[in-house]
Amino acid sequence: MTPRALVLGAAGQDGSYASELLVAKGYDVTGVVRSDPAERIPNLDGVRESMRLVQADLADLGRLAGVIDEAAPAEIYNFASVSFGPDAWRDPIGTAQLGAVAVCGLLEAIRASAGGARLFQASSAWVFGRPERSPQTESTPYGPVEPYGAAKAFADFLVGAYREHHGVFACAGILYNHESPRRSERFVTRKVTRTAAAIKLGLARELVLGDVDVARDWGYAKDVVEAAWLMLQAERPEDYVIATGESHAVRELLELAFGALDLDWEDYVRLDPALGRGAGELVGLVGDATAARERLGWAPSVTFPDLVELMVEADLAELSRLRT
């Protein structure tokens, strides 16, 4: 029988890559989006005709349960979340509703359904807050310091509780930063690659950033969704850190992005301290994905320099098309 999968947040970076992966593997895929499914969703252009889209708000628990009953999936991938972590302070209640309460509703719907679907829950390195030690593993204590990480942590605890108490096959992937050409320009990686390409084409003159010494564990979004799939193919459900284990500063990102275009970033980047996160900055977040490597056979397929080059080339090609 053709396996069925349900992807929540299918229009986003991770959800769209997951949809492509599942379609390529022969799944019957249903994607849940918040917008009108009849509208064009650029991230899904490549698989739009090979999957079904339905509109639903994860906060509408009745609607969510109905979608699960109708789709009857064997696997559910939840990539729905606030799109930009720092926004959580602007709407902490909405962040909690989507990141925690909706996940509880999702788990309840799975428990009550006859299909016994397996669940992948996209968590975040932000659950660790400002950890005392690096790198972090699955046993690192949680210590979120803002609403986004707190909601993700609550959801992770729920996943573990439903797994233990009800026997639900549910896994949390503790995902570190992961990028691609589909990343929003609000994130520094895409802001850098997009603006560098625009400068090269004469469409922009400068890039304004807050702090070039901030560092992150940056991976590739396609690698992350591959890890999510592998987690649901395992014999037993477990939570995993999904990361590269490498930390790179924004300064290095700039050198690679502008260097790929034969430009010197220092000629075009202006620093504005007001754009920095100050006390809200999270430091020391580097993941140890040894467990995923050993138990799932997962490993990053793209290096950081190759990822930056891939994103620069995509932005350069897109902006060139738009200019003509």
N, C-alpha and C positions, 0 to 999 in steps of 0.2 A: 504493500500500500504506500501511496505517496505521503510522506510525513507532512504534517501541518505545523506552521509556526505563526505566532502573533508577535509583531514588533510594535511596541509602544514608543512613541516619539519618532516615528519612521521618517519624518521630514528633516530631521536634524542631521548633523555630521555622522554621529555614531549609528543612529537608526537607519540612515540611508545606506551606509556601508554594510550594515548587518543584513538589510533587505537584499542587497546585491549578492552577498555571500550565500545566503539561503536559497535564493533563486538559482544561483549557479550550481548549488548542491542538489537541486531537484525538489525543493520544498514547495508546497502550496502555501504561499505567504499572504497574510493579511496584515496590512499596516494601519496603525491608528494615528491620525493626525488631528490637530485642533482646527485647522482651516477647512474650507470647503474642498472636498476631494476632487471636485470637478475642475478646480483651478490648477494651473500649471505649478508643479513643485520641482524646481530645477534640479535639486539633489537626486530626484527619483526619475529623471528623464530616461536613464538607461534601462530601467526595469518597470516603468509605469505600466506597460501593457502586459507584464508578466506577473502582476500581483494585484490584489484587491485592496482598496483603500476605504476606510470608514472613518467618520468623524466622531470624536468623543473627547470629553474632558475627563481626565483621570479623577478629578475631584467629585465627579458625578458617579458615585459608587454603584448605583442601580444600573446606569448605562454601561459601566465597565463590566459588571457581571453579565449583562445581556450580550455584550460583544464576545466575551469568552465562551458563553454557551453556544452562540451562533457559529463562531469560528472553530470551536472544538479543537484547539491546538494541542499538539504533544509537547511543544516548547513555547515559552513566553519570554521575550527579551524586553526588559523595561529600561529604556534609555530616556524616558521622559523626566524632565527636571527643569529647574530654572536654568536659563541658558548661560548665565554669567554669574559666578559665585558672589562677587561683591554686591550684586543687586539685592542680595538677601536682606541686608540691613534696611533697604528701602521698603521691603514688604515681608517682614519676618513671619507674619501669620500665613500669607499665601505660600511662602517657602515651606513652612511646616505642613500645611495642608497637602501640598503636592509631593513633598519629599518624604513625609512620614505617614500622615493619615491615609493618603491614597494608597500607599504601599500596604498598609494594614488591610484596607478594603480589597486590594488585589489578592493578598494571601488568603483572605476569607473566601473570596470568590473561587480561588483554586481549590481550597479545602472542601467547599460545598459542591463543587462540580464533580461529575462522574468520570471525567477524563483523566484526572490525576496529572495535569500538565506539570512539566518541569519549569522552574523559574530562574532566570538570570536577573539579578538586581544590580544595576550599575551604581556602585558606591564611589567614594572619592578619597584621595589622600588627605583631604581636609578634615577627615574624622580624627586625625592625629594631632591637629592643631599645631602647636610648636613643640615637637617631640624633643626629649632630652638627648636622645641618641639617634644616630643615622648610620646605616640605612634602617628603614623600618621593615618589619616582617608582620606576618599574620598575628603574632603574639605581642606586638607592641601595644601598650595601653592606649585606649582612645582618650582624647582630651580636646575636643572641638572648642573653639573660642569665638565662634560666630554662628548665625542661624543655619547657613547652608551645611556646614560640617555637622552641626548638631542634628539636623534633620536626617542627614545621611547615616549618622551613627545610630539614631533611633531605628531607622529602617533596617540596618544591619542586625541589630539586636532582635528585631521582630523576625527577620529571616531565620536566625538561629533558634528562636523560640518555637516557631511553627515547624521547623525541621525536627526539633527534638520532641515536641509535645504532640504534634499531629502527623509526623512522618512525611511532611511535604518535602519533595525534592526541590530545594531552593538554595541558591548560591549567591553570595555577594562578591562581586569583583571589585577590589579596592583599586580603583584606576588612578594612576598618576597622569599628569598633563599629557595629552595626546592630540596631535595636530594633523592638518591636511589642507589641501586647497579649499575644502568646504568649511573650514573654521571661520567663525564670525570675525570680522575686522575689529571687533572690540577687544579681542585677545591680542597680546603683544606680538606673537609670532606672525599672525596674518597681517597685523598692522604694519609690521616691518617689511615683510615680503611684498605686500601690495604697494606700499609707498615707495619702496626702492625701485620696483618696476615702473611706477608712474614717473619717478624722477628720471629714470633712464629714457623714457619716451617723451620727456619734456612736458608731462602733464601735472607735475608737482615740483616744488622747489625745496621743501624741507620736511623733515620728520621731527615731531616734538614728542619727547618721552620724559618720564619722571626719574627713573633710576636705571642705569645700565649695568649695575653690579648685582642686581637681583638674579638669583639662579633658580632653575627648575629642572626636574627630571622629565625631559620631553621625549615622547615616543610618537609612533605613527598610528593614526586612528584605525587603519585597516588591520594592524597587528592586534589591536585591542579587541575588535569584534571577532577575530579568529580565536582569541583566548576565551571569549564569552561562549562561543560555540563549543569549544573543547571542554569547557566546564560542564556543559549539559550532556556531553557524551560519556562522561566518567561513570564508573560503577556506583559511586556514592557522592552525595553532595558535600562540597567543602567550599570555604571562602578562600580567595587567593589575592595576594598582592600582584598587580600587573604593572610592571615598570621596567625601565631600561637599566636601572642601577647606576646611571651616570647623571651628574649635575653639570649644567651649562649655564653660564651667565648671559644676560641680554647682550652684553658687550660682544661675546662670541657669536651670538645670533646675528648681530649687525655686521661683524666682519665677514661672515659667510655669505649673508644675503647680498650686501653691496659688492663684495668681492666677486660674486658670481656674475655681476654685471660690469666688472672692471671699474668700480667706483670706490672711493674712499669714504666710508661712512662719516668720518669726522668732519667732512666738508658739508654735510647736509643735515646732521642731527643736532637739534637744539634741546638742551635739557631744561625742564621746568619743574622745580621741586614740588610745586603744587599738585602735580599729577601723581606723585608717589603716594603709597598707601600708608606711610608712616607706621603708627602702632598697629595698623591692621595687616601689615605684611606678615606672611607666613614664611618661616625660614627652616632650612634643614630637612625639607621633604624630599627624600631620596628613597626609592623602594628597592627591596631585595626580593626578586621574583624567583628565588631558588626553588621554592615549592612548586610553582607552576612549571618550571623547567623539568624538574625531576618526575613529577606525577602526571603532568599533562603533555609533556614533550613540546611545550611552547617556548619560543624565544623570539625576540624582536628580529625582524627581517630587514629593517632599514636603519642605517646609522644616522646620527644627528646631522652631519654635513650633507648626506644624501637627501634627508628629509627637507632641509632648508632649500637645497637646490631644486628639488621637486616642486616645492611651493612657489619659488621665484619663477621658475619656468612656466608654471600654470598661470600665475598672475600676469606675467609678461605677454603670454599668448592671448589671454582674455582681454586685456587692455588694448592690445594691438588690434583685435577684432572690433572692439567698440569704437576705436578711433577711426577706422576706415568706413 
